[in-house]
């Protein structure tokens, strides 16, 4: 008897396009700013601007983050204890990353004297040289981790960085807590919306 084969074959034919669609979503690597979901385990609430924030008393600890810079120097977020840290995941292959770089440089300079430290997380660049060329071309003024496989990003709790969506930005408050997040490219106005309330916190 072969009555069971036809339904199984029909299921296989239906499952193939669904699997392909899921794979396409997973491989979406460079985000243009349309994804604004928050949630996860971070207590983030997403506003109409797409910026997700957590109330001060509901923030969770940022994970320890240490590794190497693009130049092979040691980099540890613990060295910036007591500062507001803006973490931006980027890749030299990512067009929106190129667009937002001038805004990150601008705001990094504007807020440096207010206790804000910008740090990049370069990911999915197969060679450091590509990432270094990107930084030189765009005049990046702050250090970046070299995280080719995304291992550092995976240290963050669900609802923070989305490894398949680059660029992404997370802001850590002075107490080392995850305070804000955005998926997609940011301009200087949006960056100030994320950072300025934390600068004002006592």
Backbone as ProteinMPNN parsed JSONL, in Angstrom:
{"seq_chain_A": "XXXXXXXXXXXXXXXXXXXXXXXXXXXXXXXXXXXXXXXXXXXXXXXXXXXXXXXXXXXXXXXXXXXXXXXXXXXXXXXXXXXXXXXXXXXXXXXXXXXXXXXXXXXXXXXXXXXXXXXXXXXXXXXXXXXXXXXXXXXXXXXXXXXXXXXXXXXXXXXXXXXXXXXXXXXXXXXXXXXXXXXXXXXXXXXXXXXXXXXXXX", "coords_chain_A": {"N_chain_A": [[0.851, -1.195, 0.0], [0.492, 2.258, -0.775], [-0.577, 4.543, 0.212], [0.327, 6.492, 1.973], [2.401, 7.892, 0.745], [1.848, 9.974, -1.131], [0.762, 12.24, 0.36], [3.067, 12.821, 1.874], [4.857, 13.542, -0.133], [3.599, 15.758, -1.182], [3.79, 17.452, 1.016], [6.545, 17.789, 1.119], [7.003, 19.174, -1.271], [5.698, 21.535, -0.717], [7.123, 22.414, 1.477], [9.654, 23.028, 0.57], [9.743, 25.61, -0.888], [9.06, 27.207, 1.306], [11.16, 26.815, 3.081], [13.219, 27.908, 1.576], [12.433, 30.563, 1.516], [12.647, 31.189, 4.223], [15.394, 30.926, 4.549], [16.276, 33.016, 2.949], [15.413, 35.211, 4.436], [16.964, 34.867, 6.722], [19.482, 35.363, 5.708], [19.521, 38.034, 5.205], [21.544, 40.608, 5.303], [22.291, 43.293, 5.439], [20.882, 46.0, 6.792], [18.323, 48.341, 6.075], [16.938, 49.895, 7.768], [14.274, 49.341, 8.248], [13.439, 47.462, 10.08], [12.241, 47.411, 13.262], [11.761, 46.15, 15.621], [11.62, 45.476, 19.135], [11.826, 44.128, 22.294], [12.439, 40.751, 23.383], [14.76, 39.716, 25.893], [15.352, 42.089, 27.153], [13.781, 44.144, 28.106], [13.163, 46.24, 26.449], [11.311, 48.879, 24.945], [9.784, 49.836, 22.009], [9.671, 52.884, 20.307], [7.768, 55.168, 18.161], [9.733, 56.162, 16.55], [11.376, 54.072, 16.082], [13.428, 53.604, 17.781], [14.422, 51.653, 20.427], [14.019, 51.543, 23.901], [14.919, 51.096, 27.376], [13.494, 51.426, 30.577], [15.15, 53.001, 33.344], [15.173, 51.487, 35.746], [14.643, 48.985, 34.804], [16.561, 47.914, 33.22], [18.946, 45.59, 31.862], [22.051, 43.87, 32.563], [24.833, 44.61, 30.472], [26.761, 42.35, 28.506], [30.111, 41.154, 29.317], [32.707, 42.369, 27.249], [35.353, 41.773, 25.244], [38.321, 41.749, 23.259], [40.065, 41.908, 20.142], [41.215, 44.816, 18.389], [40.867, 46.182, 15.044], [43.473, 46.619, 14.362], [44.798, 44.739, 15.792], [45.234, 45.299, 18.437], [44.582, 45.03, 21.994], [41.266, 45.228, 23.268], [38.882, 46.217, 25.582], [35.742, 46.513, 26.977], [35.458, 46.997, 29.647], [37.358, 48.831, 30.312], [36.166, 51.222, 29.885], [34.496, 51.74, 31.943], [31.906, 53.367, 33.706], [31.369, 55.162, 31.756], [29.119, 56.236, 29.127], [28.415, 54.0, 26.617], [28.449, 53.637, 23.182], [27.694, 51.214, 21.018], [28.315, 50.024, 17.861], [27.468, 47.84, 15.356], [28.999, 46.872, 12.384], [29.942, 46.594, 8.873], [32.383, 46.551, 6.279], [31.343, 45.939, 3.866], [28.804, 46.827, 3.815], [26.399, 48.936, 2.63], [24.554, 50.836, 3.957], [26.045, 51.19, 6.284], [28.18, 52.696, 5.436], [26.881, 55.056, 4.835], [25.996, 55.945, 7.354], [28.304, 56.398, 8.767], [29.504, 58.968, 8.823], [27.821, 60.375, 10.511], [28.125, 59.033, 12.92], [30.817, 59.581, 13.491], [30.637, 62.373, 13.789], [28.868, 62.712, 16.021], [30.249, 61.282, 17.937], [32.477, 62.911, 18.359], [31.153, 65.197, 19.304], [30.102, 64.395, 21.748], [32.114, 63.405, 23.3], [33.344, 64.794, 25.421], [31.39, 64.621, 27.271], [31.364, 62.257, 28.52], [30.921, 60.041, 26.846], [31.567, 57.158, 24.989], [32.303, 55.877, 21.878], [32.243, 52.74, 20.226], [33.082, 50.442, 17.757], [31.845, 47.369, 16.27], [33.172, 45.367, 14.154], [32.025, 43.155, 11.742], [31.781, 40.097, 9.881], [33.615, 40.729, 7.92], [35.971, 39.397, 5.863], [38.654, 39.901, 5.868], [40.925, 41.835, 7.783], [42.009, 43.976, 6.513], [40.154, 45.047, 4.688], [38.299, 46.195, 6.434], [39.921, 48.02, 7.783], [40.599, 49.707, 5.684], [38.093, 50.793, 5.184], [37.698, 52.273, 7.572], [39.773, 54.124, 7.332], [39.051, 55.449, 4.979], [36.661, 56.655, 5.72], [37.333, 58.114, 7.914], [37.103, 57.225, 10.618], [36.823, 57.767, 14.083], [37.049, 56.322, 16.419], [37.681, 53.225, 18.25], [37.365, 49.826, 16.951], [36.13, 46.556, 17.533], [37.348, 43.55, 16.055], [35.372, 41.259, 14.729], [34.883, 38.836, 13.119], [33.26, 36.486, 12.78], [31.038, 37.035, 14.287], [30.918, 36.33, 16.972], [31.171, 37.921, 19.261], [28.863, 39.481, 19.151], [26.968, 37.573, 19.675], [27.089, 37.283, 22.38], [25.355, 39.024, 23.511], [22.099, 39.524, 24.993], [19.003, 38.09, 23.78], [17.045, 40.115, 21.621], [18.638, 42.267, 21.497], [21.306, 42.854, 19.739], [20.808, 41.945, 16.329], [22.076, 39.473, 14.581], [21.809, 39.003, 11.874], [21.173, 41.436, 10.876], [22.659, 44.172, 9.896], [23.595, 47.539, 9.682], [23.54, 47.664, 13.307], [22.795, 49.163, 16.448], [23.65, 49.593, 19.84], [23.208, 51.05, 23.031], [24.928, 51.494, 26.024], [24.44, 52.244, 29.423], [25.859, 54.386, 32.074], [26.074, 52.68, 34.197], [26.634, 50.254, 33.152], [24.512, 48.974, 31.937], [22.112, 47.777, 29.531], [20.617, 50.136, 27.593], [19.461, 51.3, 25.286], [18.493, 50.672, 21.85], [18.849, 50.175, 18.313], [17.919, 49.032, 15.118], [19.355, 49.17, 12.03], [20.5, 51.916, 9.887], [21.644, 54.991, 11.376], [21.142, 58.534, 11.859], [22.612, 61.734, 12.858], [20.71, 63.098, 14.417], [19.006, 61.047, 15.371], [20.87, 59.553, 16.81], [21.478, 61.338, 18.883], [19.011, 61.34, 20.141], [19.055, 58.862, 21.314], [21.26, 59.012, 22.997], [21.377, 61.477, 24.483], [19.328, 61.514, 26.576], [20.502, 59.71, 28.353], [22.894, 60.945, 29.015], [21.856, 62.973, 30.517], [20.927, 61.673, 32.753], [21.07, 61.097, 36.279]], "CA_chain_A": [[0.0, 0.0, 0.0], [1.312, 3.464, -0.868], [-1.446, 5.705, 0.456], [1.015, 7.535, 2.758], [3.466, 8.564, 0.022], [1.411, 11.204, -1.794], [0.76, 13.389, 1.275], [4.433, 13.185, 2.243], [5.456, 14.21, -1.287], [2.973, 17.06, -1.269], [4.361, 18.249, 2.091], [7.913, 18.124, 0.725], [6.945, 20.194, -2.308], [5.29, 22.783, -0.089], [8.122, 22.828, 2.455], [10.862, 23.531, -0.088], [9.75, 27.063, -1.033], [9.028, 27.854, 2.613], [12.529, 26.773, 3.605], [14.013, 28.872, 0.807], [12.05, 31.902, 1.973], [13.236, 31.381, 5.544], [16.818, 31.124, 4.363], [16.475, 34.367, 2.413], [15.256, 36.141, 5.544], [18.112, 34.703, 7.596], [20.682, 35.891, 5.084], [19.431, 39.478, 5.02], [22.7, 41.01, 6.093], [22.507, 44.728, 5.539], [19.544, 46.506, 7.075], [18.127, 49.726, 5.656], [16.256, 50.644, 8.819], [12.852, 49.046, 8.305], [13.147, 46.575, 11.192], [12.288, 48.225, 14.471], [11.228, 45.388, 16.738], [12.421, 45.41, 20.347], [11.448, 42.91, 22.983], [13.466, 39.847, 23.851], [14.974, 39.693, 27.333], [16.012, 43.346, 27.487], [12.787, 45.117, 28.572], [13.101, 47.368, 25.525], [10.037, 49.291, 24.371], [10.112, 50.551, 20.783], [8.843, 54.062, 20.03], [7.454, 55.372, 16.744], [10.974, 56.463, 15.831], [12.113, 52.837, 15.877], [14.418, 53.468, 18.837], [13.935, 50.871, 21.56], [14.676, 51.952, 25.139], [14.489, 50.43, 28.604], [13.474, 52.309, 31.742], [16.384, 52.844, 34.118], [15.062, 50.421, 36.743], [14.331, 47.714, 34.149], [17.658, 47.561, 32.316], [19.732, 44.405, 32.203], [23.493, 44.053, 32.409], [25.495, 44.309, 29.206], [27.744, 41.285, 28.721], [31.517, 41.544, 29.172], [33.104, 42.369, 25.838], [36.779, 42.005, 25.076], [38.857, 41.112, 22.061], [41.1, 42.667, 19.446], [40.824, 45.834, 17.429], [41.258, 45.879, 13.664], [44.928, 46.677, 14.309], [45.369, 43.68, 16.619], [45.419, 45.737, 19.817], [43.565, 44.53, 22.913], [40.178, 46.167, 23.547], [38.0, 45.685, 26.624], [34.762, 47.524, 27.385], [35.632, 47.286, 31.074], [38.214, 50.012, 30.418], [35.311, 52.402, 29.761], [33.541, 51.706, 33.049], [31.439, 54.681, 34.131], [31.009, 55.962, 30.586], [28.05, 55.775, 28.237], [29.095, 53.354, 25.491], [27.647, 53.444, 21.983], [28.239, 50.089, 20.269], [27.744, 49.961, 16.515], [27.9, 46.695, 14.556], [29.105, 47.348, 11.003], [30.813, 45.858, 7.972], [32.825, 47.377, 5.151], [30.542, 45.502, 2.727], [27.425, 47.252, 4.083], [26.167, 50.296, 2.121], [24.047, 51.74, 4.995], [27.118, 51.495, 7.234], [28.944, 53.798, 4.861], [26.067, 56.264, 4.937], [25.859, 56.422, 8.729], [29.602, 56.592, 9.419], [29.796, 60.393, 9.07], [27.029, 60.804, 11.667], [28.749, 58.463, 14.113], [32.013, 60.379, 13.763], [30.204, 63.703, 14.243], [28.315, 62.658, 17.38], [31.327, 60.825, 18.821], [33.262, 64.105, 18.703], [30.308, 66.138, 20.055], [29.738, 63.891, 23.089], [33.294, 62.85, 23.975], [33.573, 65.507, 26.684], [30.248, 64.365, 28.156], [31.479, 60.895, 29.057], [30.394, 59.066, 25.892], [32.594, 56.464, 24.212], [31.833, 55.065, 20.752], [33.04, 51.552, 19.914], [32.515, 49.658, 16.67], [32.038, 45.923, 16.208], [33.239, 45.003, 12.74], [31.65, 41.751, 11.603], [31.639, 39.481, 8.557], [34.677, 41.107, 6.99], [36.882, 38.257, 5.809], [40.015, 40.346, 6.149], [41.016, 43.084, 8.529], [42.416, 45.06, 5.608], [38.946, 45.692, 4.158], [37.728, 47.014, 7.501], [40.852, 49.128, 8.023], [40.431, 50.638, 4.555], [36.822, 51.481, 5.434], [37.911, 53.264, 8.624], [40.622, 55.194, 6.803], [38.286, 56.21, 3.988], [35.586, 57.42, 6.364], [37.874, 58.883, 9.03], [36.494, 56.776, 11.883], [37.603, 58.355, 15.165], [36.949, 55.484, 17.613], [38.147, 51.862, 17.968], [36.399, 48.771, 16.629], [36.471, 45.146, 17.661], [37.288, 42.735, 14.85], [34.505, 40.135, 15.119], [34.557, 38.317, 11.79], [32.189, 35.481, 12.787], [29.893, 37.483, 15.081], [30.89, 35.713, 18.301], [30.937, 38.938, 20.289], [27.456, 39.872, 19.087], [26.166, 36.501, 20.265], [27.121, 37.397, 23.842], [24.277, 39.904, 23.946], [20.822, 38.828, 25.139], [18.017, 38.17, 22.712], [16.362, 41.404, 21.601], [19.639, 43.331, 21.438], [21.812, 42.805, 18.37], [20.317, 40.909, 15.428], [23.281, 39.193, 13.82], [21.545, 39.061, 10.427], [20.795, 42.803, 10.517], [23.761, 45.103, 10.078], [24.095, 47.939, 10.993], [22.731, 47.716, 14.517], [23.453, 49.978, 17.473], [23.201, 49.424, 21.221], [23.815, 52.011, 23.948], [25.075, 51.016, 27.402], [24.484, 53.407, 30.312], [27.051, 54.514, 32.924], [26.107, 51.56, 35.137], [26.889, 49.013, 32.433], [23.234, 48.358, 31.599], [21.622, 47.993, 28.167], [19.63, 51.202, 27.731], [18.781, 51.647, 24.036], [18.885, 49.84, 20.712], [18.227, 50.484, 17.027], [18.331, 48.189, 14.001], [19.372, 49.966, 10.814], [21.403, 53.072, 9.942], [21.215, 56.138, 12.178], [21.753, 59.83, 11.578], [23.029, 62.4, 14.083], [19.532, 63.411, 15.24], [18.582, 59.817, 16.04], [21.876, 59.205, 17.806], [21.284, 62.198, 20.049], [17.799, 60.879, 20.836], [19.426, 57.695, 22.103], [22.342, 59.292, 23.938], [21.164, 62.646, 25.333], [18.652, 61.202, 27.852], [21.429, 59.003, 29.255], [23.818, 61.966, 29.512], [21.126, 63.778, 31.511], [20.605, 60.875, 33.925], [21.916, 61.269, 37.471]], "C_chain_A": [[0.893, 1.253, 0.0], [0.498, 4.722, -0.61], [-0.715, 6.834, 1.181], [2.012, 8.338, 1.938], [3.036, 9.9, -0.574], [1.366, 12.396, -0.846], [2.168, 13.824, 1.663], [5.1, 13.959, 1.126], [4.907, 15.628, -1.426], [3.553, 17.995, -0.205], [5.776, 18.694, 1.726], [7.923, 19.236, -0.304], [6.57, 21.549, -1.731], [6.39, 23.318, 0.823], [9.334, 23.468, 1.786], [10.842, 25.037, -0.289], [9.722, 27.805, 0.291], [10.417, 27.897, 3.223], [13.404, 27.782, 2.887], [13.711, 30.29, 1.252], [12.661, 32.2, 3.332], [14.726, 31.642, 5.445], [17.114, 32.526, 3.863], [16.369, 35.405, 3.516], [16.485, 36.087, 6.45], [19.346, 35.375, 7.031], [20.603, 37.383, 4.789], [20.474, 40.128, 5.908], [22.803, 42.495, 6.324], [21.157, 45.409, 5.648], [19.426, 47.97, 6.725], [17.316, 50.531, 6.657], [14.781, 50.351, 8.944], [12.476, 48.156, 9.475], [13.304, 47.346, 12.49], [11.787, 47.465, 15.686], [12.175, 45.427, 17.915], [12.176, 44.084, 21.018], [12.635, 42.069, 23.391], [13.557, 39.907, 25.36], [15.572, 40.995, 27.854], [15.078, 44.41, 28.045], [12.734, 46.354, 27.695], [11.667, 47.608, 25.073], [10.356, 50.167, 23.175], [9.136, 51.696, 20.54], [8.556, 54.15, 18.543], [8.692, 55.669, 15.907], [11.765, 55.208, 15.502], [13.186, 52.611, 16.911], [13.79, 52.733, 20.016], [14.721, 51.269, 22.803], [14.141, 51.147, 26.309], [14.527, 51.443, 29.735], [14.664, 51.992, 32.635], [16.317, 51.678, 35.086], [14.731, 49.06, 36.134], [15.441, 47.25, 33.203], [18.418, 46.342, 32.82], [21.205, 44.663, 31.92], [23.945, 43.769, 30.982], [26.531, 43.222, 29.466], [29.164, 41.832, 28.681], [31.916, 41.43, 27.702], [34.585, 42.712, 25.743], [37.268, 41.24, 23.853], [39.954, 41.956, 21.473], [40.488, 43.722, 18.541], [41.23, 45.388, 16.028], [42.78, 45.858, 13.51], [45.604, 45.611, 15.165], [45.664, 44.08, 18.046], [44.303, 45.163, 20.692], [42.544, 45.629, 23.195], [39.218, 45.511, 24.519], [37.042, 46.786, 27.054], [34.895, 47.889, 28.851], [36.518, 48.516, 31.28], [37.414, 51.31, 30.343], [34.245, 52.438, 30.856], [33.193, 53.12, 33.507], [31.091, 55.606, 32.988], [29.764, 55.396, 29.917], [28.748, 55.225, 26.993], [28.097, 53.136, 24.354], [28.329, 52.366, 21.137], [27.535, 49.983, 18.928], [28.338, 48.777, 15.758], [27.868, 47.087, 13.084], [29.992, 46.41, 10.189], [31.196, 46.735, 6.8], [32.01, 47.094, 3.897], [29.133, 46.093, 2.765], [27.222, 48.711, 3.672], [25.581, 51.238, 3.179], [25.093, 52.098, 6.046], [27.967, 52.657, 6.734], [28.195, 55.11, 5.014], [26.044, 56.825, 6.349], [27.192, 56.798, 9.372], [29.893, 58.065, 9.724], [29.027, 60.907, 10.289], [27.626, 60.261, 12.966], [30.005, 59.237, 14.486], [31.645, 61.732, 14.362], [29.746, 63.664, 15.7], [29.362, 62.158, 18.375], [32.171, 62.01, 19.276], [32.452, 65.055, 19.597], [30.099, 65.7, 21.504], [30.931, 63.358, 23.886], [33.525, 63.493, 25.339], [32.438, 65.321, 27.686], [30.238, 62.925, 28.66], [30.892, 59.826, 28.165], [31.55, 58.47, 25.091], [31.937, 55.63, 23.114], [32.802, 53.906, 20.53], [32.335, 50.801, 18.787], [32.707, 48.164, 16.901], [32.0, 45.551, 14.734], [32.97, 43.516, 12.597], [31.506, 41.363, 10.141], [32.601, 40.016, 7.509], [35.721, 39.995, 7.006], [38.335, 38.636, 6.034], [39.981, 41.666, 6.893], [41.302, 44.259, 7.596], [41.213, 45.787, 5.014], [38.346, 46.649, 5.186], [38.613, 48.226, 7.79], [40.736, 50.168, 6.915], [39.156, 51.45, 4.707], [37.04, 52.6, 6.454], [38.754, 54.437, 8.129], [39.856, 56.079, 5.836], [37.273, 57.131, 4.638], [36.052, 58.171, 7.612], [37.294, 58.52, 10.375], [37.411, 57.152, 13.044], [37.604, 57.525, 16.448], [37.351, 54.046, 17.251], [37.003, 50.922, 17.614], [36.98, 47.398, 16.966], [36.477, 44.519, 16.265], [36.59, 41.436, 15.229], [33.984, 39.457, 13.859], [33.353, 37.376, 11.799], [30.979, 35.884, 13.624], [29.825, 36.891, 16.474], [30.615, 36.723, 19.405], [29.469, 39.352, 20.323], [26.565, 38.829, 19.75], [26.205, 36.508, 21.79], [25.949, 38.221, 24.374], [22.966, 39.144, 24.043], [19.916, 39.02, 23.939], [17.278, 39.507, 22.798], [17.327, 42.57, 21.582], [20.143, 43.431, 20.008], [21.122, 41.688, 17.599], [21.443, 40.636, 14.438], [23.048, 39.298, 12.32], [21.187, 40.459, 9.961], [21.906, 43.779, 10.889], [23.487, 46.315, 9.193], [23.05, 47.826, 12.102], [23.515, 48.496, 15.565], [22.811, 49.738, 18.826], [23.926, 50.452, 22.079], [23.781, 51.447, 25.362], [25.206, 52.233, 28.315], [25.722, 53.378, 31.211], [27.193, 53.368, 33.916], [26.334, 50.217, 34.442], [25.632, 48.259, 32.043], [22.831, 48.701, 30.154], [20.446, 48.958, 28.211], [18.852, 51.5, 26.458], [19.326, 50.79, 22.901], [18.165, 50.302, 19.458], [18.789, 49.55, 15.973], [18.225, 49.009, 12.726], [20.308, 51.154, 10.964], [20.785, 54.226, 10.718], [21.85, 57.423, 11.655], [22.071, 60.512, 12.913], [21.857, 62.736, 15.001], [19.072, 62.194, 16.021], [19.582, 59.391, 17.113], [21.722, 60.055, 19.061], [20.039, 61.803, 20.834], [18.096, 59.678, 21.719], [20.359, 58.069, 23.25], [21.994, 60.386, 24.942], [20.403, 62.35, 26.626], [19.56, 60.492, 28.838], [22.472, 59.966, 29.812], [23.165, 62.748, 30.646], [20.813, 63.008, 32.793], [21.596, 61.126, 35.06], [22.083, 59.931, 38.171]], "O_chain_A": [[1.914, 1.299, 0.686], [0.804, 5.803, -1.114], [-1.078, 8.001, 1.034], [2.444, 9.395, 2.398], [3.797, 10.866, -0.523], [1.872, 13.464, -1.189], [2.452, 15.017, 1.774], [5.825, 14.92, 1.381], [5.638, 16.568, -1.74], [3.784, 19.175, -0.467], [6.162, 19.834, 1.988], [8.751, 20.145, -0.231], [7.054, 22.585, -2.187], [6.573, 24.531, 0.933], [9.971, 24.35, 2.363], [11.803, 25.71, 0.084], [10.281, 28.895, 0.409], [10.808, 28.903, 3.815], [14.238, 28.44, 3.51], [14.611, 31.122, 1.356], [13.136, 33.308, 3.58], [15.265, 32.48, 6.169], [18.08, 33.155, 4.293], [17.136, 36.368, 3.542], [16.988, 37.12, 6.891], [20.168, 35.901, 7.781], [21.519, 37.942, 4.186], [20.308, 40.192, 7.126], [23.363, 42.916, 7.336], [20.374, 45.396, 4.699], [20.317, 48.761, 7.035], [17.036, 51.708, 6.433], [14.084, 51.048, 9.682], [11.301, 48.093, 9.837], [14.378, 47.872, 12.781], [11.422, 48.08, 16.687], [13.392, 45.413, 17.736], [12.3, 43.031, 20.392], [13.705, 42.591, 23.706], [12.552, 40.123, 26.038], [16.232, 40.999, 28.894], [15.541, 45.485, 28.425], [12.303, 47.413, 28.15], [10.907, 46.666, 24.846], [11.109, 51.133, 23.295], [7.921, 51.5, 20.564], [9.027, 53.328, 17.757], [8.696, 55.451, 14.696], [12.722, 55.264, 14.729], [13.804, 51.547, 16.935], [12.753, 53.145, 20.536], [15.95, 51.327, 22.768], [13.048, 50.586, 26.244], [15.47, 52.227, 29.846], [15.131, 50.854, 32.679], [17.296, 50.948, 35.238], [14.557, 48.084, 36.864], [15.258, 46.282, 32.465], [18.521, 46.096, 34.022], [21.56, 45.55, 31.144], [23.496, 42.807, 30.359], [27.12, 43.182, 30.546], [29.401, 42.875, 28.071], [31.505, 40.501, 27.007], [35.009, 43.806, 26.116], [36.698, 40.218, 23.468], [40.688, 42.636, 22.191], [39.396, 43.547, 18.002], [41.859, 44.344, 15.855], [43.313, 45.169, 12.64], [46.83, 45.573, 15.259], [46.268, 43.315, 18.797], [43.218, 44.849, 20.203], [42.895, 46.8, 23.342], [38.788, 44.378, 24.305], [37.473, 47.868, 27.451], [34.487, 48.976, 29.257], [36.432, 49.17, 32.319], [37.921, 52.375, 30.695], [33.213, 53.092, 30.705], [34.074, 53.964, 33.675], [30.58, 56.705, 33.205], [29.405, 54.235, 30.113], [29.574, 55.907, 26.388], [27.042, 52.53, 24.541], [29.416, 52.587, 20.603], [26.311, 49.866, 18.864], [29.548, 48.709, 15.542], [26.853, 47.571, 12.585], [30.692, 45.556, 10.733], [30.408, 47.579, 6.373], [31.985, 47.905, 2.971], [28.351, 45.879, 1.839], [27.794, 49.616, 4.279], [26.068, 52.362, 3.299], [25.04, 53.178, 6.635], [28.415, 53.495, 7.516], [28.794, 56.149, 5.288], [26.07, 58.042, 6.533], [27.208, 57.45, 10.416], [30.466, 58.377, 10.768], [29.518, 61.77, 11.017], [27.631, 60.947, 13.988], [30.236, 59.519, 15.661], [32.266, 62.182, 15.324], [30.179, 64.478, 16.516], [29.358, 62.571, 19.534], [32.537, 62.1, 20.447], [32.993, 65.645, 20.532], [29.938, 66.54, 22.389], [30.77, 62.91, 25.021], [33.864, 62.805, 26.302], [32.514, 65.804, 28.816], [29.225, 62.44, 29.164], [30.413, 58.805, 28.658], [32.403, 59.196, 24.581], [31.104, 54.77, 23.402], [34.018, 54.067, 20.632], [31.131, 50.555, 18.858], [33.607, 47.744, 17.629], [30.929, 45.434, 14.139], [33.614, 42.701, 13.258], [31.16, 42.18, 9.288], [32.41, 39.77, 6.318], [36.29, 39.69, 8.054], [39.158, 37.78, 6.356], [39.112, 42.506, 6.659], [40.89, 45.389, 7.857], [41.244, 47.007, 4.853], [37.939, 47.762, 4.855], [38.111, 49.327, 8.015], [40.77, 51.37, 7.179], [39.129, 52.643, 4.402], [36.621, 53.737, 6.234], [38.488, 55.593, 8.461], [39.988, 57.303, 5.861], [37.047, 58.249, 4.174], [35.24, 58.797, 8.294], [37.018, 59.399, 11.192], [38.615, 56.895, 13.007], [38.114, 57.985, 17.469], [37.359, 53.688, 16.073], [35.841, 51.179, 17.927], [38.154, 47.119, 16.719], [35.698, 44.916, 15.399], [37.144, 40.613, 15.958], [32.788, 39.501, 13.568], [32.507, 37.461, 10.91], [29.992, 35.15, 13.667], [28.771, 36.943, 17.107], [29.912, 36.422, 20.37], [28.898, 39.549, 21.395], [25.527, 39.166, 20.32], [25.423, 35.801, 22.426], [25.597, 38.123, 25.549], [22.731, 38.218, 23.266], [20.048, 39.983, 23.184], [16.93, 39.974, 23.883], [16.911, 43.727, 21.642], [19.483, 44.026, 19.156], [20.878, 40.61, 18.142], [21.73, 41.456, 13.567], [23.963, 39.638, 11.57], [20.922, 40.663, 8.776], [22.062, 44.156, 12.051], [23.164, 46.126, 8.02], [21.846, 47.885, 11.858], [24.746, 48.489, 15.567], [21.587, 49.685, 18.947], [25.115, 50.702, 21.884], [22.744, 50.984, 25.837], [25.981, 53.146, 28.031], [26.537, 52.46, 31.123], [28.285, 53.106, 34.419], [26.238, 49.165, 35.074], [25.67, 47.045, 31.839], [23.165, 49.765, 29.634], [19.404, 48.65, 28.788], [17.694, 51.914, 26.532], [20.436, 50.261, 22.963], [17.025, 50.762, 19.517], [19.994, 49.302, 15.934], [17.146, 49.487, 12.375], [20.852, 51.383, 12.044], [19.568, 54.414, 10.719], [22.941, 57.409, 11.086], [21.83, 59.939, 13.975], [21.987, 62.669, 16.223], [18.779, 62.298, 17.212], [19.196, 58.928, 18.186], [21.826, 59.545, 20.176], [20.015, 61.92, 22.06], [17.461, 59.495, 22.757], [20.262, 57.512, 24.344], [22.282, 60.244, 26.13], [20.774, 62.87, 27.678], [19.402, 60.658, 30.047], [22.893, 59.822, 30.96], [23.825, 63.136, 31.609], [20.472, 63.612, 33.81], [22.787, 61.337, 34.836], [22.758, 59.851, 39.196]]}, "name": "protein", "num_of_chains": 1, "seq": "XXXXXXXXXXXXXXXXXXXXXXXXXXXXXXXXXXXXXXXXXXXXXXXXXXXXXXXXXXXXXXXXXXXXXXXXXXXXXXXXXXXXXXXXXXXXXXXXXXXXXXXXXXXXXXXXXXXXXXXXXXXXXXXXXXXXXXXXXXXXXXXXXXXXXXXXXXXXXXXXXXXXXXXXXXXXXXXXXXXXXXXXXXXXXXXXXXXXXXXXXX"}
